[in-house]
Amino acid sequence: MLGGVLVLLVARPLAALALGEQVATGLGHHPRRARLGAVVAVALLVGSATAVAGPIAFVGLVVPFAARALVGPDLRRVLLPSVLLGPGVVLGADVASRLLVRPYEMPLGVVTALIGAPVLVAVVRSRRVPTL
């Protein structure tokens, strides 16, 4: 809920920021504050979505960004790599969960979060705005 409210608060400054930092400043917005609000909102929303859907669904959030990094922003070109990368990441995480703490088994959700969290942090910290 807090993430949604924060998105509503930074929507207008981010729209102005899309026109350029000088234009946003000229319109009375604070670009640094808008960026920080957007990062916090994304973190809260992604954390909430992961908490509701489960950590394995976290793969569904991360894989499209990884595929986009490989093939570019065109959605038609992102779909096939996403379909192939998603099960590959889950399979790799499953194998890793069985091998990391042998003879025990680490929960799959923990391993997918360990794989996906650095990717998501890189996406959030990147300067360019990802297109969906």
All heavy atoms as an XYZ file, in Angstrom:
937
protein
N       0.822     -1.184      0.000
C       0.000      0.000      0.000
C       0.876      1.261      0.000
O       0.614      2.179     -0.747
C      -0.898     -0.035      1.229
C      -1.673      1.217      1.427
S      -3.374      0.824      1.376
C      -4.071      2.343      1.828
N       1.909      1.233      0.849
C       2.805      2.385      0.916
C       3.522      2.600     -0.415
O       3.691      3.743     -0.861
C       3.821      2.189      2.041
C       4.815      3.321      2.256
C       4.087      4.609      2.614
C       5.796      2.957      3.345
N       3.906      1.502     -1.078
C       4.552      1.622     -2.382
C       3.636      2.257     -3.414
O       4.065      3.094     -4.207
N       2.364      1.871     -3.401
C       1.392      2.462     -4.330
C       1.183      3.940     -4.084
O       1.092      4.745     -5.019
N       1.119      4.331     -2.820
C       0.963      5.749     -2.479
C       2.201      6.525     -2.924
O       2.092      7.622     -3.483
C       0.725      5.911     -0.960
C       0.787      7.367     -0.538
C      -0.613      5.298     -0.569
N       3.364      5.925     -2.702
C       4.602      6.586     -3.106
C       4.676      6.750     -4.622
O       5.139      7.782     -5.123
C       5.811      5.806     -2.579
C       7.158      6.489     -2.627
C       7.117      7.844     -1.938
C       8.198      5.616     -1.972
N       4.199      5.753     -5.371
C       4.157      5.861     -6.830
C       3.280      7.037     -7.252
O       3.632      7.807     -8.145
C       3.663      4.546     -7.477
C       3.273      4.750     -8.923
C       4.721      3.474     -7.364
N       2.142      7.174     -6.593
C       1.257      8.292     -6.918
C       1.911      9.637     -6.610
O       1.711     10.611     -7.341
C      -0.061      8.161     -6.148
C      -0.951      6.992     -6.553
C      -2.156      6.904     -5.634
C      -1.382      7.116     -8.006
N       2.708      9.677     -5.562
C       3.371     10.933     -5.200
C       4.502     11.308     -6.151
O       4.745     12.491     -6.381
C       3.919     10.848     -3.769
C       2.883     10.804     -2.645
C       3.558     10.580     -1.305
C       2.069     12.089     -2.637
N       5.203     10.315     -6.705
C       6.335     10.631     -7.580
C       5.989     10.565     -9.062
O       6.845     10.823     -9.897
C       7.552      9.720     -7.290
C       8.049      9.920     -5.884
C       7.268      8.283     -7.594
N       4.743     10.257     -9.396
C       4.362     10.131    -10.807
C       4.553     11.441    -11.569
O       5.150     11.461    -12.648
C       2.917      9.646    -10.924
N       4.077     12.517    -11.030
C       4.188     13.812    -11.721
C       5.640     14.271    -11.828
O       6.083     14.682    -12.902
C       3.330     14.854    -11.027
C       3.297     16.169    -11.789
C       2.294     17.080    -11.216
N       0.969     16.496    -11.462
C      -0.150     17.158    -11.402
N      -0.135     18.422    -11.080
N      -1.289     16.582    -11.650
N       6.432     14.214    -10.730
C       7.840     14.600    -10.884
C       8.604     13.705    -11.861
O       9.463     14.189    -12.599
C       8.409     14.453     -9.462
C       7.238     14.582     -8.569
C       6.079     14.027     -9.321
N       8.276     12.411    -11.900
C       8.955     11.532    -12.859
C       8.555     11.858    -14.294
O       9.376     11.771    -15.202
C       8.665     10.065    -12.545
C       9.396      9.481    -11.346
C       8.973      8.044    -11.125
C      10.891      9.578    -11.531
N       7.297     12.214    -14.492
C       6.863     12.612    -15.837
C       7.604     13.870    -16.272
O       8.025     13.987    -17.427
C       5.354     12.834    -15.860
N       7.781     14.799    -15.356
C       8.541     16.014    -15.681
C      10.002     15.681    -15.909
O      10.649     16.248    -16.793
C       8.390     17.035    -14.552
N      10.525     14.732    -15.131
C      11.925     14.337    -15.266
C      12.178     13.654    -16.608
O      13.287     13.718    -17.141
C      12.311     13.410    -14.115
C      13.778     13.179    -13.853
C      14.508     14.495    -13.663
C      13.954     12.316    -12.626
N      11.164     13.038    -17.185
C      11.311     12.418    -18.499
C      11.579     13.466    -19.579
O      12.142     13.151    -20.623
C      10.057     11.616    -18.845
N      11.208     14.681    -19.311
C      11.458     15.769    -20.258
C      12.854     16.357    -20.109
O      13.267     17.183    -20.903
C      10.421     16.879    -20.060
C       8.973     16.467    -20.292
C       8.043     17.604    -19.888
C       8.754     16.064    -21.734
N      13.539     15.948    -19.066
C      14.892     16.441    -18.821
C      14.998     17.006    -17.416
O      14.017     17.486    -16.839
N      16.192     16.931    -16.891
C      16.404     17.383    -15.511
C      16.193     18.884    -15.363
O      15.607     19.346    -14.386
C      17.808     16.988    -15.067
C      17.997     17.054    -13.584
C      19.260     16.365    -13.120
O      19.573     15.274    -13.627
O      19.916     16.942    -12.252
N      16.631     19.647    -16.357
C      16.465     21.100    -16.275
C      14.993     21.491    -16.362
O      14.553     22.399    -15.663
C      17.261     21.785    -17.371
C      18.759     21.693    -17.168
C      19.527     22.344    -18.293
O      18.981     22.610    -19.365
N      20.808     22.597    -18.060
N      14.242     20.806    -17.211
C      12.816     21.102    -17.336
C      12.107     20.767    -16.031
O      11.270     21.539    -15.550
C      12.191     20.320    -18.518
C      10.688     20.496    -18.544
C      12.804     20.761    -19.825
N      12.440     19.622    -15.443
C      11.810     19.221    -14.183
C      12.128     20.229    -13.081
O      11.251     20.602    -12.299
C      12.278     17.825    -13.778
N      13.368     20.677    -13.037
C      13.745     21.676    -12.039
C      13.006     22.976    -12.293
O      12.530     23.625    -11.365
C      15.266     21.912    -12.059
O      15.924     20.662    -11.837
C      15.693     22.894    -11.000
N      12.881     23.352    -13.556
C      12.151     24.560    -13.918
C      10.679     24.487    -13.553
O      10.052     25.519    -13.271
N      10.137     23.293    -13.534
C       8.734     23.117    -13.155
C       8.546     23.002    -11.641
O       7.441     22.804    -11.162
C       8.158     21.873    -13.839
C       8.005     21.979    -15.353
C       7.603     20.637    -15.945
C       6.962     23.045    -15.693
N       9.652     23.099    -10.908
C       9.560     23.108     -9.462
C       9.735     21.758     -8.794
O       9.472     21.616     -7.598
N      10.181     20.760     -9.538
C      10.393     19.438     -8.953
C      11.861     19.258     -8.572
O      12.737     19.940     -9.088
C       9.986     18.345     -9.955
C       8.554     18.428    -10.357
N       7.526     18.159     -9.499
C       7.975     18.758    -11.541
C       6.372     18.314    -10.130
N       6.617     18.690    -11.372
N      12.105     18.331     -7.673
C      13.456     18.011     -7.238
C      13.842     16.657     -7.822
O      13.359     15.621     -7.350
C      13.529     17.963     -5.706
C      13.115     19.248     -5.051
N      13.980     20.320     -4.935
C      11.944     19.644     -4.503
C      13.348     21.310     -4.334
N      12.109     20.929     -4.061
N      14.690     16.649     -8.864
C      15.021     15.389     -9.542
C      15.595     14.316     -8.624
O      15.217     13.156     -8.724
C      16.039     15.809    -10.601
C      15.741     17.246    -10.864
C      15.286     17.790     -9.552
N      16.482     14.684     -7.729
C      17.063     13.682     -6.810
C      15.996     13.066     -5.925
O      15.979     11.861     -5.695
C      18.135     14.309     -5.925
C      19.470     14.323     -6.542
C      20.483     14.719     -5.519
N      21.761     14.235     -6.002
C      22.869     14.344     -5.380
N      22.891     14.923     -4.202
N      23.978     13.890     -5.894
N      15.117     13.895     -5.400
C      14.047     13.411     -4.538
C      13.096     12.503     -5.331
O      12.624     11.484     -4.813
C      13.290     14.592     -3.950
C      12.447     14.223     -2.759
C      11.744     15.426     -2.160
N      12.693     16.448     -1.757
C      12.358     17.710     -1.524
N      11.100     18.103     -1.661
N      13.261     18.587     -1.167
N      12.814     12.860     -6.583
C      11.934     12.039     -7.416
C      12.565     10.681     -7.707
O      11.892      9.645     -7.639
C      11.625     12.770     -8.728
N      13.856     10.673     -8.017
C      14.544      9.400     -8.278
C      14.573      8.517     -7.032
O      14.335      7.321     -7.101
C      15.959      9.650     -8.773
C      16.022     10.140    -10.186
C      17.473     10.167    -10.670
N      17.538     10.785    -11.967
C      18.026     12.000    -12.203
N      18.519     12.721    -11.215
N      18.041     12.491    -13.416
N      14.879      9.116     -5.905
C      14.920      8.356     -4.660
C      13.537      7.787     -4.335
O      13.405      6.623     -3.950
C      15.414      9.232     -3.504
C      15.442      8.562     -2.132
C      16.441      7.406     -2.137
C      15.787      9.573     -1.058
N      12.507      8.588     -4.520
C      11.137      8.109     -4.287
C      10.778      6.970     -5.209
O      10.123      6.002     -4.795
N      11.209      7.056     -6.460
C      10.923      5.980     -7.416
C      11.640      4.697     -7.032
O      11.058      3.609     -7.094
C      11.329      6.415     -8.824
N      12.897      4.804     -6.611
C      13.657      3.614     -6.206
C      13.015      2.958     -4.987
O      12.852      1.740     -4.932
C      15.137      3.980     -5.932
C      15.851      2.862     -5.211
C      15.841      4.313     -7.233
N      12.621      3.763     -4.018
C      11.978      3.218     -2.818
C      10.639      2.582     -3.176
O      10.299      1.494     -2.685
C      11.827      4.319     -1.742
C      10.972      3.840     -0.585
C      13.189      4.757     -1.243
N       9.874      3.230     -4.053
C       8.584      2.679     -4.461
C       8.757      1.343     -5.181
O       8.015      0.383     -4.908
C       7.842      3.670     -5.372
N       9.732      1.259     -6.078
C       9.984      0.003     -6.790
C      10.396     -1.086     -5.815
O       9.905     -2.222     -5.889
C      11.072      0.202     -7.880
C      11.591     -1.126     -8.384
C      10.526      1.023     -9.025
N      11.257     -0.755     -4.876
C      11.695     -1.750     -3.894
C      10.512     -2.247     -3.063
O      10.366     -3.448     -2.822
C      12.779     -1.166     -3.000
N       9.663     -1.335     -2.618
C       8.502     -1.731     -1.828
C       7.521     -2.576     -2.635
O       6.998     -3.584     -2.141
C       7.788     -0.493     -1.280
C       8.497      0.251     -0.157
C       7.784      1.574      0.143
C       8.557     -0.611      1.088
N       7.266     -2.184     -3.873
C       6.311     -2.922     -4.699
C       6.832     -4.299     -5.076
O       6.087     -5.287     -5.043
C       5.958     -2.107     -5.947
C       5.123     -0.860     -5.687
C       4.983     -0.035     -6.952
C       3.766     -1.221     -5.134
N       8.106     -4.391     -5.413
C       8.685     -5.691     -5.760
C       8.726     -6.601     -4.533
O       8.411     -7.786     -4.609
C      10.082     -5.534     -6.390
C      10.802     -6.855     -6.480
C       9.947     -4.910     -7.770
N       9.093     -6.034     -3.396
C       9.097     -6.819     -2.166
C       7.704     -7.316     -1.814
O       7.529     -8.470     -1.415
N       6.719     -6.468     -1.985
C       5.340     -6.863     -1.706
C       4.866     -7.939     -2.674
O       4.223     -8.917     -2.263
C       4.412     -5.654     -1.812
O       4.788     -4.664     -0.904
N       5.174     -7.768     -3.941
C       4.767     -8.769     -4.936
C       5.422    -10.113     -4.663
O       4.787    -11.167     -4.777
C       5.119     -8.290     -6.343
N       6.674    -10.088     -4.264
C       7.374    -11.333     -3.942
C       6.789    -11.972     -2.693
O       6.633    -13.186     -2.626
C       8.880    -11.062     -3.758
O       9.376    -10.481     -4.955
C       9.632    -12.339     -3.470
N       6.452    -11.155     -1.705
C       5.867    -11.695     -0.478
C       4.501    -12.331     -0.742
O       4.172    -13.371     -0.175
C       5.742    -10.590      0.562
N       3.727    -11.735     -1.637
C       2.401    -12.268     -1.933
C       2.484    -13.488     -2.852
O       1.843    -14.516     -2.608
C       1.516    -11.179     -2.581
C       0.227    -11.755     -3.115
C       1.220    -10.087     -1.565
N       3.280    -13.388     -3.900
C       3.320    -14.459     -4.910
C       4.281    -15.567     -4.555
O       4.177    -16.667     -5.078
C       3.706    -13.867     -6.269
N       5.228    -15.294     -3.699
C       6.206    -16.310     -3.328
C       7.531    -16.052     -4.004
O       7.604    -15.398     -5.051
N       8.596    -16.576     -3.428
C       9.923    -16.275     -3.957
C      10.211    -16.895     -5.315
O      11.034    -16.386     -6.056
C      10.880    -16.828     -2.906
C      10.062    -17.565     -1.926
C       8.630    -17.314     -2.196
N       9.546    -17.980     -5.678
C       9.793    -18.553     -6.994
C       9.198    -17.656     -8.077
O       9.742    -17.538     -9.162
C       9.264    -19.993     -7.077
C      10.069    -20.865     -6.133
C       9.330    -20.537     -8.493
C       9.638    -22.292     -6.045
N       8.111    -16.975     -7.762
C       7.531    -16.033     -8.720
C       8.453    -14.848     -8.951
O       8.303    -14.121     -9.931
C       6.172    -15.564     -8.235
N       9.423    -14.662     -8.054
C      10.432    -13.614     -8.200
C      11.152    -13.767     -9.535
O      11.567    -12.776    -10.136
C      11.406    -13.738     -7.028
C      12.378    -12.621     -6.887
C      11.948    -11.342     -6.599
C      13.732    -12.842     -7.015
C      12.843    -10.322     -6.441
C      14.639    -11.823     -6.862
C      14.194    -10.558     -6.564
N      11.264    -14.998    -10.006
C      11.907    -15.274    -11.301
C      11.137    -14.561    -12.412
O      11.732    -14.019    -13.339
C      11.977    -16.797    -11.556
C      12.459    -17.103    -12.961
C      12.869    -17.455    -10.533
N       9.810    -14.549    -12.300
C       8.988    -13.882    -13.305
C       9.206    -12.382    -13.355
O       8.922    -11.745    -14.367
N       9.695    -11.820    -12.274
C      10.003    -10.394    -12.267
C      11.381    -10.112    -12.858
O      11.594     -9.093    -13.495
C       9.963     -9.857    -10.827
C       8.617     -9.857    -10.133
C       8.795     -9.511     -8.664
C       7.675     -8.891    -10.790
N      12.307    -11.022    -12.633
C      13.702    -10.775    -12.987
C      14.044    -11.216    -14.403
O      14.781    -10.528    -15.113
C      14.623    -11.468    -11.958
C      16.061    -11.407    -12.382
C      14.446    -10.825    -10.601
N      13.517    -12.347    -14.831
C      13.899    -12.927    -16.127
C      13.629    -11.975    -17.301
O      14.490    -11.841    -18.179
C      13.233    -14.304    -16.322
C      13.312    -14.759    -17.765
C      13.885    -15.323    -15.412
N      12.483    -11.290    -17.379
C      12.304    -10.371    -18.515
C      13.356     -9.268    -18.583
O      13.767     -8.870    -19.672
C      10.908     -9.788    -18.272
C      10.206    -10.832    -17.490
C      11.254    -11.426    -16.599
N      13.822     -8.798    -17.432
C      14.870     -7.777    -17.447
C      16.189     -8.360    -17.944
O      16.930     -7.712    -18.683
C      15.048     -7.167    -16.057
C      13.922     -6.255    -15.669
C      13.049     -6.611    -14.663
C      13.735     -5.052    -16.314
C      12.011     -5.781    -14.301
C      12.698     -4.208    -15.963
C      11.827     -4.577    -14.952
N      16.488     -9.581    -17.543
C      17.709    -10.234    -18.023
C      17.617    -10.482    -19.529
O      18.586    -10.272    -20.260
C      17.929    -11.546    -17.276
N      16.457    -10.920    -19.991
C      16.276    -11.149    -21.427
C      16.391     -9.839    -22.203
O      16.981     -9.799    -23.284
C      14.918    -11.803    -21.685
N      15.849     -8.784    -21.650
C      15.930     -7.475    -22.303
C      17.379     -7.019    -22.414
O      17.769     -6.405    -23.400
C      15.102     -6.463    -21.516
C      14.938     -5.157    -22.215
C      13.946     -4.244    -21.531
N      12.608     -4.815    -21.583
C      11.921     -5.192    -20.521
N      12.427     -5.075    -19.320
N      10.717     -5.694    -20.650
N      18.185     -7.337    -21.416
C      19.606     -6.974    -21.472
C      20.320     -7.738    -22.580
O      21.289     -7.253    -23.150
C      20.269     -7.257    -20.124
N      19.837     -8.931    -22.886
C      20.469     -9.748    -23.929
C      20.057     -9.339    -25.340
O      20.888     -9.343    -26.249
C      20.125    -11.228    -23.723
C      20.699    -11.893    -22.474
C      20.136    -13.294    -22.325
C      22.212    -11.935    -22.571
N      18.759     -9.022    -25.543
C      18.271     -8.816    -26.903
C      17.772     -7.415    -27.209
O      17.412     -7.123    -28.345
C      17.143     -9.833    -27.239
C      17.664    -11.240    -27.187
C      15.944     -9.641    -26.344
N      17.720     -6.545    -26.228
C      17.249     -5.192    -26.480
C      15.826     -4.985    -26.001
O      15.180     -5.904    -25.501
N      15.308     -3.781    -26.166
C      14.030     -3.427    -25.558
C      12.775     -3.882    -26.320
O      11.682     -3.766    -25.784
C      14.088     -1.901    -25.506
C      14.956     -1.537    -26.654
C      15.972     -2.635    -26.760
N      12.916     -4.369    -27.535
C      11.745     -4.744    -28.332
C      11.042     -5.943    -27.696
O      11.618     -7.023    -27.547
C      12.172     -5.077    -29.759
C      10.982     -5.311    -30.672
O       9.829     -5.076    -30.250
O      11.205     -5.725    -31.829
N       9.776     -5.756    -27.332
C       9.023     -6.784    -26.618
C       8.897     -8.062    -27.439
O       8.925     -9.171    -26.889
C       7.635     -6.253    -26.248
C       6.771     -7.164    -25.392
C       7.469     -7.470    -24.080
C       5.429     -6.551    -25.146
N       8.797     -7.930    -28.745
C       8.670     -9.134    -29.585
C       9.921     -9.984    -29.519
O       9.858    -11.207    -29.600
C       8.388     -8.730    -31.036
C       7.026     -8.039    -31.188
C       6.905     -7.423    -32.535
N       7.912     -6.344    -32.613
C       8.069     -5.555    -33.646
N       7.336     -5.714    -34.704
N       8.967     -4.606    -33.636
N      11.071     -9.351    -29.360
C      12.332    -10.098    -29.274
C      12.619    -10.586    -27.856
O      13.412    -11.486    -27.662
C      13.480     -9.216    -29.766
C      13.340     -8.897    -31.256
C      14.449     -8.050    -31.756
N      15.710     -8.782    -31.636
C      16.886     -8.196    -31.561
N      16.970     -6.890    -31.567
N      17.981     -8.911    -31.463
N      11.980    -10.004    -26.853
C      12.217    -10.374    -25.459
C      11.436    -11.635    -25.073
O      11.859    -12.387    -24.207
C      11.847     -9.193    -24.520
C      11.813     -9.606    -23.071
C      12.811     -8.047    -24.727
N      10.323    -11.883    -25.739
C       9.426    -12.965    -25.328
C      10.088    -14.338    -25.385
O      10.054    -15.087    -24.395
C       8.166    -12.941    -26.197
C       7.049    -13.864    -25.746
C       6.637    -13.546    -24.325
C       5.876    -13.748    -26.677
N      10.698    -14.710    -26.492
C      11.302    -16.036    -26.622
C      12.450    -16.260    -25.629
O      12.465    -17.289    -24.940
C      11.761    -16.304    -28.054
C      12.372    -17.684    -28.294
C      11.352    -18.779    -28.008
C      12.896    -17.796    -29.709
N      13.394    -15.321    -25.494
C      14.437    -15.539    -24.479
C      13.869    -15.636    -23.054
O      14.377    -16.397    -22.238
C      15.348    -14.317    -24.614
C      15.139    -13.842    -26.001
C      13.722    -14.153    -26.332
N      12.807    -14.896    -22.772
C      12.190    -14.987    -21.443
C      11.597    -16.369    -21.213
O      11.737    -16.934    -20.125
C      11.087    -13.942    -21.287
O      11.609    -12.646    -21.286
N      10.965    -16.906    -22.243
C      10.368    -18.237    -22.124
C      11.447    -19.295    -21.911
O      11.235    -20.277    -21.198
C       9.519    -18.554    -23.379
C       9.117    -20.004    -23.438
C       8.290    -17.668    -23.407
N      12.605    -19.102    -22.490
C      13.692    -20.058    -22.318
C      14.490    -19.821    -21.031
O      14.915    -20.777    -20.373
C      14.631    -20.002    -23.523
C      14.006    -20.377    -24.874
C      14.989    -20.122    -25.999
C      13.532    -21.802    -24.866
N      14.695    -18.558    -20.666
C      15.476    -18.246    -19.473
C      14.741    -18.573    -18.177
O      15.361    -18.990    -17.207
C      15.854    -16.763    -19.461
C      17.055    -16.345    -20.271
C      17.197    -14.827    -20.253
C      18.313    -16.983    -19.741
N      13.437    -18.375    -18.140
C      12.667    -18.615    -16.921
C      12.836    -20.027    -16.388
O      13.293    -20.220    -15.254
N      12.490    -21.046    -17.167
C      12.695    -22.416    -16.681
C      14.167    -22.741    -16.460
O      14.497    -23.509    -15.553
C      12.114    -23.290    -17.798
C      11.210    -22.401    -18.557
C      11.756    -21.022    -18.419
N      15.043    -22.148    -17.247
C      16.476    -22.393    -17.057
C      16.961    -21.876    -15.713
O      17.742    -22.536    -15.023
N      16.484    -20.707    -15.322
C      16.873    -20.147    -14.031
C      16.321    -21.003    -12.890
O      17.025    -21.301    -11.918
C      16.392    -18.683    -13.902
C      16.507    -18.178    -12.479
C      17.173    -17.787    -14.846
N      15.060    -21.423    -13.007
C      14.471    -22.258    -11.953
C      15.181    -23.606    -11.882
O      15.475    -24.106    -10.784
C      12.948    -22.449    -12.174
C      12.382    -23.458    -11.194
C      12.233    -21.125    -12.038
N      15.501    -24.195    -13.031
C      16.220    -25.470    -13.037
C      17.618    -25.312    -12.434
O      18.048    -26.129    -11.607
C      16.327    -26.013    -14.464
C      17.018    -27.357    -14.623
C      16.251    -28.438    -13.876
C      17.157    -27.703    -16.091
N      18.315    -24.254    -12.810
C      19.631    -24.002    -12.237
C      19.561    -23.766    -10.730
O      20.398    -24.250     -9.972
N      18.538    -23.028    -10.293
C      18.363    -22.794     -8.859
C      18.033    -24.095     -8.134
O      18.503    -24.318     -7.011
C      17.261    -21.769     -8.629
N      17.259    -24.966     -8.768
C      16.926    -26.249     -8.147
C      18.174    -27.114     -7.981
O      18.398    -27.698     -6.919
C      15.877    -26.978     -8.972
C      15.416    -28.255     -8.307
O      15.116    -28.223     -7.094
O      15.350    -29.296     -8.997
N      18.985    -27.169     -9.013
C      20.227    -27.948     -8.930
C      21.137    -27.358     -7.859
O      21.710    -28.084     -7.036
C      20.932    -27.994    -10.303
C      22.338    -28.557    -10.188
C      20.108    -28.806    -11.291
N      21.257    -26.026     -7.847
C      22.097    -25.375     -6.839
C      21.560    -25.623     -5.431
O      22.341    -25.854     -4.499
C      22.190    -23.879     -7.110
N      20.233    -25.610     -5.274
C      19.665    -25.821     -3.936
C      19.962    -27.221     -3.415
O      20.061    -27.441     -2.213
C      18.162    -25.572     -3.955
O      17.479    -26.631     -4.603
N      20.115    -28.170     -4.322
C      20.419    -29.542     -3.904
C      21.915    -29.754     -3.664
O      22.301    -30.638     -2.915
C      19.932    -30.524     -4.956
C      18.428    -30.529     -5.076
C      17.981    -31.317     -6.300
N      16.596    -31.084     -6.583
C      15.616    -31.904     -6.206
N      15.889    -33.000     -5.543
N      14.376    -31.623     -6.512
N      22.754    -28.951     -4.291
C      24.194    -29.157     -4.188
C      24.897    -28.256     -3.173
O      25.975    -28.606     -2.693
C      24.848    -28.956     -5.557
C      24.447    -29.944     -6.654
C      25.114    -29.564     -7.968
C      24.798    -31.365     -6.262
N      24.328    -27.118     -2.854
C      25.024    -26.140     -2.015
C      25.245    -26.624     -0.582
O      26.300    -26.362     -0.005
C      24.267    -24.810     -1.997
C      24.399    -23.975     -3.257
C      23.516    -22.739     -3.166
C      25.838    -23.568     -3.489
N      24.283    -27.270      0.006
C      24.398    -27.688      1.408
C      24.161    -29.194      1.529
O      23.353    -29.648      2.326
C      23.427    -26.895      2.316
C      23.896    -25.481      2.483
C      22.027    -26.945      1.787
N      24.874    -29.952      0.728
C      24.712    -31.402      0.762
C      25.027    -31.947      2.133
O      25.920    -31.420      2.782
C      25.640    -32.048     -0.274
C      25.123    -31.834     -1.670
C      26.018    -32.434     -2.667
N      25.617    -33.828     -2.917
C      26.251    -34.632     -3.731
N      27.326    -34.213     -4.347
N      25.834    -35.839     -3.935
N      24.385    -32.897      2.642
C      23.334    -33.761      2.114
C      21.948    -33.171      2.299
O      20.949    -33.808      1.994
C      23.488    -35.036      2.932
C      23.924    -34.564      4.269
C      24.805    -33.359      3.964
N      21.859    -31.928      2.786
C      20.555    -31.292      2.978
C      20.156    -30.574      1.700
O      20.902    -30.531      0.732
C      20.616    -30.317      4.154
C      21.104    -30.981      5.414
C      22.397    -30.771      5.872
C      20.285    -31.841      6.129
C      22.859    -31.386      7.018
C      20.735    -32.463      7.275
C      22.012    -32.235      7.709
O      22.465    -32.855      8.828
N      18.986    -29.982      1.752
C      18.500    -29.262      0.578
C      18.060    -27.865      1.008
O      17.278    -27.713      1.940
C      17.318    -30.027     -0.020
C      16.963    -29.594     -1.408
C      15.928    -30.530     -2.028
O      16.091    -31.747     -1.942
O      14.962    -30.003     -2.592
N      18.586    -26.861      0.327
C      18.205    -25.481      0.607
C      16.867    -25.200     -0.087
O      16.633    -25.701     -1.191
C      19.283    -24.535      0.070
C      19.077    -23.087      0.449
S      20.373    -22.027     -0.203
C      21.758    -22.530      0.775
N      15.977    -24.414      0.525
C      14.710    -24.094     -0.140
C      14.938    -23.392     -1.483
O      15.803    -22.520     -1.606
C      14.004    -23.164      0.842
C      14.624    -23.458      2.159
C      16.041    -23.859      1.870
N      14.162    -23.785     -2.466
C      14.315    -23.242     -3.823
C      14.098    -21.736     -3.852
O      14.786    -21.011     -4.562
C      13.346    -23.948     -4.777
C      13.407    -23.539     -6.231
C      14.782    -23.830     -6.807
C      12.340    -24.257     -7.016
N      13.152    -21.259     -3.065
C      12.874    -19.826     -3.029
C      14.064    -19.007     -2.566
O      14.283    -17.889     -3.038
N      14.852    -19.544     -1.651
C      16.039    -18.832     -1.170
C      17.055    -18.696     -2.299
O      17.643    -17.632     -2.504
C      16.651    -19.565      0.045
C      17.995    -18.963      0.417
C      15.702    -19.541      1.218
N      17.254    -19.773     -3.052
C      18.240    -19.740     -4.135
C      17.773    -18.814     -5.257
O      18.576    -18.045     -5.800
C      18.526    -21.162     -4.658
C      19.510    -21.129     -5.807
C      19.048    -22.041     -3.539
N      16.478    -18.844     -5.609
C      16.001    -17.937     -6.662
C      16.124    -16.489     -6.218
O      16.440    -15.617     -7.024
C      14.541    -18.238     -7.060
O      13.702    -18.147     -5.917
C      14.415    -19.584     -7.713
N      15.904    -16.225     -4.931
C      16.079    -14.860     -4.432
C      17.551    -14.445     -4.479
O      17.866    -13.302     -4.807
C      15.544    -14.751     -3.011
N      18.450    -15.373     -4.173
C      19.881    -15.064     -4.249
C      20.323    -14.790     -5.680
O      21.222    -13.989     -5.923
C      20.705    -16.214     -3.665
C      20.645    -16.379     -2.152
C      21.367    -17.653     -1.725
C      21.230    -15.170     -1.460
N      19.694    -15.468     -6.638
C      20.018    -15.235     -8.045
C      19.371    -13.944     -8.535
O      19.989    -13.134     -9.209
C      19.550    -16.420     -8.921
C      20.366    -17.670     -8.580
C      19.645    -16.085    -10.401
C      19.823    -18.930     -9.216
N      18.102    -13.750     -8.180
C      17.332    -12.638     -8.731
C      17.585    -11.292     -8.090
O      17.478    -10.255     -8.750
N      17.911    -11.279     -6.813
C      18.083    -10.003     -6.124
C      19.186     -9.136     -6.734
O      18.962     -7.942     -6.960
C      18.332    -10.241     -4.643
N      20.373     -9.692     -7.049
C      21.387     -8.833     -7.677
C      20.951     -8.284     -9.040
O      21.258     -7.136     -9.377
C      22.600     -9.760     -7.831
C      22.399    -10.832     -6.828
C      20.918    -11.004     -6.721
N      20.209     -9.081     -9.791
C      19.729     -8.604    -11.091
C      18.747     -7.458    -10.888
O      18.811     -6.433    -11.564
C      19.070     -9.753    -11.893
C      18.432     -9.240    -13.165
C      20.081    -10.839    -12.196
N      17.834     -7.629     -9.944
C      16.846     -6.589     -9.689
C      17.497     -5.319     -9.159
O      17.120     -4.216     -9.558
C      15.802     -7.108     -8.703
C      14.564     -6.249     -8.586
C      13.861     -6.147     -9.929
C      13.635     -6.811     -7.547
N      18.474     -5.446     -8.309
C      19.194     -4.271     -7.796
C      19.901     -3.560     -8.948
O      19.891     -2.328     -9.031
C      20.178     -4.678     -6.688
C      21.138     -3.552     -6.366
C      19.425     -5.102     -5.449
N      20.493     -4.318     -9.860
C      21.164     -3.716    -11.015
C      20.171     -2.966    -11.896
O      20.475     -1.881    -12.398
C      21.894     -4.788    -11.824
N      18.979     -3.524    -12.065
C      17.957     -2.855    -12.879
C      17.516     -1.563    -12.208
O      17.388     -0.521    -12.854
C      16.751     -3.798    -13.108
C      15.571     -3.042    -13.673
C      17.136     -4.932    -14.031
N      17.287     -1.617    -10.907
C      16.836     -0.426    -10.186
C      17.907      0.656    -10.178
O      17.617      1.831    -10.319
C      16.422     -0.801     -8.749
C      16.180      0.420     -7.902
C      15.171     -1.666     -8.779
N      19.166      0.250    -10.059
C      20.259      1.224     -9.984
C      20.693      1.759    -11.347
O      21.422      2.731    -11.416
C      21.448      0.615     -9.279
C      21.196      0.384     -7.799
C      22.433     -0.030     -7.127
N      23.462      0.968     -7.427
C      24.178      1.595     -6.516
N      24.007      1.308     -5.268
N      25.083      2.473     -6.866
N      20.252      1.122    -12.429
C      20.688      1.569    -13.755
C      20.112      2.949    -14.055
O      19.055      3.329    -13.585
C      20.271      0.581    -14.830
O      18.883      0.595    -15.013
N      20.812      3.680    -14.833
C      20.393      5.037    -15.155
C      19.249      5.059    -16.162
O      18.435      5.958    -16.168
C      21.567      5.818    -15.730
C      22.611      6.073    -14.705
C      22.513      7.493    -14.273
N      23.482      7.746    -13.230
C      23.232      8.543    -12.232
N      22.082      9.140    -12.156
N      24.122      8.746    -11.310
N      19.210      4.075    -17.042
C      18.180      4.090    -18.084
C      16.889      3.498    -17.528
O      16.880      2.685    -16.647
C      18.621      3.316    -19.313
C      18.907      1.884    -19.053
C      19.490      1.239    -20.312
N      19.821     -0.116    -19.999
C      18.987     -1.134    -20.156
N      17.790     -0.919    -20.610
N      19.355     -2.351    -19.852
N      15.770      3.949    -18.084
C      14.465      3.480    -17.641
C      14.100      2.269    -18.483
O      14.018      2.361    -19.700
C      13.397      4.590    -17.803
C      12.038      4.070    -17.432
C      13.773      5.798    -16.986
N      13.865      1.086    -17.858
C      13.508     -0.088    -18.648
C      12.109      0.061    -19.222
O      11.204      0.572    -18.559
C      13.579     -1.240    -17.652
C      13.496     -0.611    -16.317
C      13.979      0.796    -16.452
N      11.936     -0.368    -20.460
C      10.628     -0.306    -21.082
C       9.979     -1.684    -21.010
O      10.626     -2.689    -21.170
C      10.749      0.113    -22.556
O      11.628     -0.793    -23.216
C      11.277      1.520    -22.660
N       8.701     -1.691    -20.721
C       7.989     -2.964    -20.623
C       7.179     -3.243    -21.816
O       6.784     -2.866    -22.675
C       7.096     -2.990    -19.377
C       7.848     -2.915    -18.065
C       6.845     -2.844    -16.934
C       8.722     -4.130    -17.877
